[in-house]
Amino acid sequence: MENRFKEAAIKARQMTNKQLASEITSLTKLTRDELNELLPAKKDKEAFVELMNAVQDETDMDNKLAYLRENMETAGTIVFKLLKAIV
C-alpha cells in the first residue's frame, strides 16, 4: 500500500524547486534552466542562496572567509559547481 501523501509530496517538492529557482534567477544572471542544470537539488539551491547572502553581506572579507571555512562542505560544493560552469 502506497503512502497516500506521496503524490502530493512530489508535487510540493517540484513546486518548491521551481519557486526557489525563480527566486535565484532574479538574483543572478543565470536562467532557470541553467540554474537547474547546475544545481538540480533543492539543497544545492538553498546552499547557493546562503552563499549569495554571505557574499552580498556588508561584512568585511575576513568574515566572508570565515563563513566559507565554517560552511565549506555545503558552500564549497556550490562554489566548485559554479566555477566549473564558468571555466
N, C-alpha and C positions, 0 to 999 in steps of 0.2 A: 504494500500500500504506500503510495507516494504521499509525501507531505503536501497537504492542501494549500500551503502558502508558497510552495516552490516557484510556481509561475509568477506570482505577484512579486516575490523577492527578485527574480531575474529581471523583470520589467523595471522595478525600482532601481536596481543597480545600473541598468542601461541608461535610465533617465538621469540618474545622478552623474554618471560618467559624461554624458552629453552636456549637462549643465556646467560641470566643472571644466570641461574642455572649452566651452564657450567663454567662461569667465577668464580662463588663462589666455585665450587668444585675444581678448580685449586688452590684456596687459603686455602682450608681446607682438612680434611681427610674424609669428607662426600662424598658419591657417589651422583650422580644426583638424583637417586630415593629416597635416604634417605633425601636429602635436600628438594625435592618436597613434601615428606610426612610431614616433619617438618614445612616447610614454603611454603604452597601451593599458596599463593597470591603474586603477583608482589610487592606489597607494603611491605610485610614481607621480601622479598629478598632484596629490596632496603634498608630497615632499617638494615638488617644484614650486608650489605656492609658498611654502615655508621658506624655501631658499630665496625666492624673489622678494619676500618680505624682509629677509635679513639683508639682502643686497640694497634694497631701497631705504632701509632704516637710516636714520640720521646719525648713527653712531660712527665712531672712527674705525679705521681699518683694523686695528688690534681687536676690537670687539667682533668685527665681522670674521676675522680669522679664528677667534675663539669659538664662534658659532660653528664654523666648519669643523674644527677639532672635536667639538662636543657631539656633532651630528655627522661625523664622517661616513658612517655606514649608509645613511639614507641620502644625505646631501651629496656625498661623493659620487654615489651611483648616478644621480641626476646630472651632476657636472660632467661626468665622463660620457654619458649619453648625448648631452648637448654638444660637447666638444667633438665627439665623433661625427655628428651631423654637420658641423661647421667645417671640419677639416677634410 
